[in-house]
Amino acid sequence: MVGQDKTLRPGVPFQDEFLTPGGRARARTMKEITRRELLNQGAGLAGAAAVGLPLARAAEPSQASGVTPVRRLKVVVAGAHPDDPETGCGGTIARYSDAGHEVVVLYLTRGERGIKGKSYDEAGKIRTAEAQKACEILKARPAFAGQVNGMVEVTYARYDEFRKTLEAEKPDLVYTQWPIDTHEDHRATSLLTYDAWLRGGKKFALYYYEVMTGQQTSHFWPTHYVDITSTEARKRQACYAHASQDPDGFYPLHDEMDRFRGHECGCHLAEAFIRHVQSPDDSLPEAG
């Protein structure tokens, strides 16, 4: 990570530097606050981070070069249903895969309850095919954790089951859904991932992502941003692969989110994340 964390919260002014998409630092100056005022905001507040991917100092080659990075990372993006990882992390997934890293999209369910008028079995088959198409677009590998949409459980047995599934992937980084969310399956995915990270010794970097913020995700104060200006078109295409979910209805909100997060961090389009404070955190490369 570049620089030291500084508090970022709507309504709380600060003075900090962000990296532009070209990698040059530029100052963004606001009204200064005292150290006492800063400390009074509480140690739990999220810190601002430079735009970029947490690539653990791995070299990031150009898309055309086909060069394997110095260290090939294993990235797992966990989501409750087909379309959750794509809407929250689609641009970031594309950037990882373009840089030569391995990305696995781990769906907790197959979205069996997600198509009106279809049985669980019929909907599951349709949405599995959509997930596979979306992952092909993003150059990621789809995987399924075996729970059923509408019957998701958070039990000791399910904790063990999910932990074993995640451990088998041997990830360097895991992205999962934020626990403060209106959808019970999103919350379950977050808890299952957190438990796997905790019981596994906190070995992989743990990041949280947002979906439909304001309607589903709430209380989300980012610590990290990823410039997805160059990969948004593929994110959009991957989201529209989920034709059964009315992408014309849900994607405009995510497009608005990406533009807002881009304004926050100084680029055109961005995805935002929260890194767990006890998570391993390698240096962020320059964006762009």
N, C-alpha and C positions, 0 to 999 in steps of 0.2 A: 504494500500500500504506500502511496506517495504522500509524504508529509504526516503531520499529526492530526488525529481526529479533532474536529471542532463542532460544537453544537449547531445543528440545523433544525429549526422548527418554525413552522409558519407563525409569524408575529414576533419572533425573537430575532432582532438584528444581529449581525455578526460581520466580521471582516475575515475573508479567506481567499484562497486562490483555487481556481479550477483549471484543469487542462482543457484546452480547446480541442476539437476533433483533429487538428494538425499536431497536437502534442505540446504547443507552446503555452506556458503558464500566463494567465492574465489576472489581474487583481479585480475582485468584485467588492467594492467598498460600500458599507452601510454604516449606520450609526453604531458607534462603539458601545460596548457594555463593560462594566467593571468585572473583575475576577469574582468578586463576591456575588454579583448578580448571576454570573454564569454558573457558579457552583450551586446557587439556590435553585437552578432549574432541575437539579437532581442528576445523580450519576447514571441513571438508566436511560437518559435521552440518547438518541442516535447521533453519531458523528457524521459529518460530511466527508465524502471521499471523492477522489478524482474520477472522472469518467474513464472507464476501462474495464477489461476483463481480468478476473483473478486467475491468471495463467501460471502462477508459481514460477516466474522467471523463465518460462519456456519461450523459445523464439517463435514469433508469429510470422509465418511466411506469407507471401502474396498468394492469392487464390490461384493464379495461373501457374505458379512455380511448381506446385505439387511436392514441395520439399517437406519432409517429415520434421516436426519440431524437435528441438533438443530433448525435451521431455514430453512424451505423449501422455496426456491426462485422460483419466476416466471420469466422466461427468454423468451423474444420474439426476434427472429431473422428475420428481414424483408429483403426480396429480391424481385427484379423485376420479375424474372422468376423462374420456377422450375429448379434447379441446381445451382443458384447463392448462396443461403445460404450454400449448401452442399460443394461447392468448396472453399468458403471463410472461413467457420466456422465449417465444418463437424467434425473435431477432437475435437473442443471445445464443440460443442453440445453434442457429445458422453460423454465427461468428466462430463458435468453438469448432464446429465440424469443418468449416472453411480453413481453419488454422491447422487442421490435421489431427485434432483430438477426437476421441471416441465418446459419443453421447448416447446414452440410453434413456428413453422416455418410459418411465415406470408408471403405468396406470393402475390405480387401486382397483377399479372396476372396469367393465366394458360398457358402461352407460346403459344398462339394461332397462332402466325406468325412463329413459329419455326421449322416447318417440310415442306420441299419443296415438292410440289405436293399434299399436303393435304389442305383441307378447314380449316378455322379457327375452326369450330366446331369439325372436326375430330382430328386436331392437339391438341386442348384443352383437349379432352377426353384422348388421348394417354398420354399427358404430365401430366395430373392430376393423372393418374394411376401411372406413374413413380414417381411423387412427393410423393404419398402415400407410395409406396414401400420404397423409400429412407428414409422417416421419420420413418417407422417401423424399419428399420435397426438401425437408430440412437436413437430409443426410444423417439421420439418427436411426437407432434400432428400437423398435417398440417392444415392451415387455409388459406382462400383466400379472398383478399380485394375487388374483384369484378371488377377491371379494365381489359381491353382487350389489349393484346400485339399488338402493331401496332397502337393503338388508345389511348395511355396513355395521361391523361390530368393532368395538375397542375393548378387548378383553385380554387377560394374561396370555391366552393361547394365540390370539391374533397378534399381540406384541411380539411373541416369539417367532411366529410365522413370518411376519414382515421383516423382522431383524435378520433372519436367516436369508431371506430373499435379497435384502440389500447387501449383506455381508458377502454373498456369493458374487456380487458384481465387483467387489474390491474398489470402491470409488475413491477418488481423490477429493472430489467436491460433490455435494448434494444440494439441490435446490428443491424446496418444498413449499407448500402453501402456508399462508399466515394463519395462526390459530384463531384470531379474532375475525370471524367471518359468519355471515348469516346461514351458510349452507353446512349442514351437519357432516356431510361427507368431506368437505374441505377441512373442517376442524379435525376430523378423524385422521385424515392423511397427515396433517401437521403433527398430531400427537404420536402417531405410529413412527414417523420419521425421527422425531426428537428422541423418542425412547430408544430407537436403534442406535442413534448417535451417542446417547448418554451411556447406554449399557455396553456399547462397543469401545468405550474408552476415549470418545471424542477425537477419533483419529482422522476423520475427514472434515474438510471445511463445510460448514453448514450455513446456507443462505435461504432466506424466505422471499417469496414473490407475491405479488398482488394480482387480483382479478376483479374486474368490475368495481373498482374502488368507489365507495359511496353507496353502492347498492349491495355489494357482498362484502369485500374487504373493508375494514375500517381501522382507525388508529394506526396508520402505517406511515412511519417517519423514516425514510430511506437512509441507509449508511453508504450505499454504493449505487452507482449508475453505470449503465452500459450504453454507449452510443450505437443505436441500431439503424442509423440513417441509411447505411449501405445494404442492410439486409431486411428492411421493412417489407419490401415487395414479396420476398419469399415467406415472411411471417404471414402476410395477408393471404397469400396463396394457400399456405398450410391451414390457416383458419377456415378458409372457404372450402377446403376439402371436407369439412364437417357440414355437408349440405343439409343433413337432417336437423341441424340445430339452428337454422335461420341465421346464417352469418350476416346477412344484411341488417338483422336486428341487433346483434351483439358487437360486431366489429367496429362500428362507428364510435362506440364508447371507448374501446381500447385504443383506437386511433387518437381520440382526444386525450386519453391518459398519456400516450407516448409523446404527444406534442407538449403536454404540460410538464412531464418529467424532463423533456429536452430543454424547455425554457428554464427549469430549475437548475440544471447543471451546465448550461451553456452550449448546447448543440441543438440540432433540429429535432431529432427523435431519439428517445431513450427509454430503456426499461429500468425500473428501480428495484433495489433489493435491500434487505436487512440482514447483515451478518451477525450471527450469534456472537456475543462478546467474548466467549471462551473458545470460539472456533479457531482452528489454525488459519492464519492469514498471511499469504505470501504477497510479494510486491505486485502492484498493478503496473502493467506496461502502459506506454503512451497509447492514447486512443487514435483510431484512424489508420 
